[in-house]
Amino acid sequence: MPDASPQTIYLKDYKPFGWIIDDVHLTFRLHPTATRVISRIRFRPDHDVHDRPFFLHGEDLKTISIRVDGHEPTIYEQSGGITVDVPDAPFNWEAEVEINPSANTALEGLYMSNGMYCTQCEAEGFRKITWYPDRPDVMAKFTVRIESDAEHTPVMLSNGNGLYYEQDSTKTPAPNVTIYQDPWPKPAYLFALVAGDLVAHEDSFTTVSGKEVHLAIWVRPGDEHKCAFGMEALKKSMKWDEDVYGREYDLDEFNIVAVDDFNMGAMENKGLNIFNSSCVLASPETSTDANFERIEAIIAHEYFHNWTGNRITCRDWFQLCLKEGLTVFRDQQFTDDMRSAPVARISNVLALRARQFPEDQGPLSHPVRPESFQEINNFYTATVYEKGSEVIGMLKTLVGDEAYAKALNLYFDRHDGDAATIEDWLKVFEDATGRDLSQFKRWYSQSGTPRVTVREEYAQDTLTLHISQRTAPTPGQETKEPQIIPIAVGLLNPNGDEVQETTVLELRDSEQSFSFPGHASRPVPSILRGFSAPVLLDQEIDADRRAFLLAHDTDPFNRWESGRMLARESLLSSVKEGSAPNAAYLDGLKLVLRDDTLDPAYRALMLGQPSQSELAGLLHDAGHVPAPEAIHAASEALRQAKADHLSDILPGLYADHQVEEPFSAEAGPAGQRALANAALDLLTRLDGGATAAMQYTRADNMTQQLAALGALLDADQGQEALTAFYDQWRDDRLVIDKWFSLQVLHAKPGDAADVARRLTNHMDFDWKNPNRFRALLGALQMHHAGFHHESGAAYELLADWLIRLDPVNPQTTARMSTAFQTWKRYDTKRQALIGAQLDRISKQPELSRDTTEMITRIRGV
Ligand code: ZN
């Protein structure tokens, strides 16, 4: 499996396959250690392609037989597959292979999770199932026959519509046969198969044209009560895609399956979405409001892929953002409509800054459409997904809502059934609007976060904004061309009234000036409203101006952002100069929190402050060497200052936002809980945990229980509750994941590595389960001061476990190694400590291609 010298694949080398497939027939004879897969495929030459070597992918397959038109062909083995001598004419391919799902710990291809068979084929997992041109531009219709025994796998599912089902319980073992047929051509990465002892939560949806679709969420017996919320989210998504994008569902059934062992969040397999159980199972007792919100968004995301991803797929994996950026954009629009749009926007920007910005500004920086890779699984990144979505948001801002809708309709009309490219996507917008998008395309090809600097000038009743842009060099891209950046701007007069409503400036050049005449008194600009572009904004403005905008900005994003900037500046000067927390920030915050006309969820966001890792990034950016312990101290001091300054309003905020009604995961009550729990966090610094202890005892939902437990741990009062929590939830894996995370997240910086190490010895630390591995070691990397503690103990612990996990599950190992991506920010001692761990990992014999690529890029060799 491991490659001695991993190959680099380039976008510029793309060549079509050269063969067309009409139909694929697959038979699976399921067996835990020896599953037989029989494929019958009709191939014909693609006469548009001159060079047609017949190459099929395949990995870890035990070939039983291969026949071309009934005869044994000549086969040439190559790395990652075989080339076969075939006639230059239509022919029938037949192959039988044996695979071992039980031995498949990488969770790619066909594998077993708690006795259940399931698949994950994106990006290149189908080649572990049978010989096949495993590339997204080869689309075919699949018919799938599954054979097993009814005792172990009473339920068997594949893509499309169920055609045939037979069980004979008079025999032992009772044979069980199911046939599924998918009428829509699809690439192999959308193939799925599930078989096991599952129960369904069922429902139905009638589409806009009156077609009834049977819906089912399949789970292990015992999880039935956790399906209702996901089902509602699915129906809302189906309706929304009809209403907003005019897209109707196209099969008779839609199945979702929850799987405990899964590398990612979920997968949009045609008609058979497979979900990490953490991304679909929900109940008030076991799931937090944040879980509910995420589940709703992921269900929508995977459902929306049916049009943006499945009906129109990607020509090659370099085009991944074509489906992912657009589908994230669509799920974000959906969340805006289901919940509060300003709150959703702020949350998205927080996530972008926390995950995408460090990636874009460090050694792993890559364009939204990368131009080369060794392992495509390493490119399911925040840049491809979240920046990919931002790029679409900018496009919509630039062309306007109407033109966006027109372009999307053209996209669906023109490319339905295609494997398309970013060029196709942009061409649709050019044709629909008459606009030249060649400069806009740089958003897809240039990596790095543009830095936008604004200087103001006011003379003769005119405010002029001098705006410039610059993007720092990134790996492989020394020089950058100016990008087109939509900058939404509004103006307020000194009383706080809006005198210029939001208008979009198009920054095209390195430097440009924009004038606003006719203002007898100097207006205050509010720049980059709604975060209209994923950039860093530099504006030399003082704390009074920020406080003015915090009090008056009519744009909810920028109002929040003003508070955020005050908090940021306060923290940075306390790290650099040891200064006390900024009074303008604390006063402004109090005014906002007191304003009952503001949405509680929005006020809860106002109470947040930049993370320690964000501060480390900002300090590094400004030419300082960040000291994690100083950043930690400054953050704690600011929290304490907020608690002290707000001490008169916190009890009221807490009490007034208790939800008395029965639990609902809707935005309204969730926002109340968010504000009350943000207040609780600060109150705990004043009352030593008394309120939290009361809340813990009374809690009847996970949001309240977990917030109280976290606060108790902060107050060093949590040990008893922690034990009680474990005893209460020991049989619920998803809750026990939280139990693992919480202890690390709330540890003192000097203890975090020890706490994590101790937990790795816990009998429930099932490290081969990606959720559990991430719950513990992901929490350690999220604890900035703990992870970067000068002892280096956390670095070593993480490296130990990455080394252990790599042979078992390369994909999750590679993903978790990104914890080290920011290592060059820190002092030479820490760099040496991390460097030693990176060396140790890279020297492992047989290190996977996934991890090799990541460590090599992180080290910057
Ligand atoms: Zn997706």
Boltz pocket constraint, residues with backbone or C-beta under 6 A from the ligand:
constraints:
  - pocket:
      binder: B
      contacts: [[A, 301], [A, 305], [A, 323], [A, 324], [A, 327]]
      max_distance: 6.0
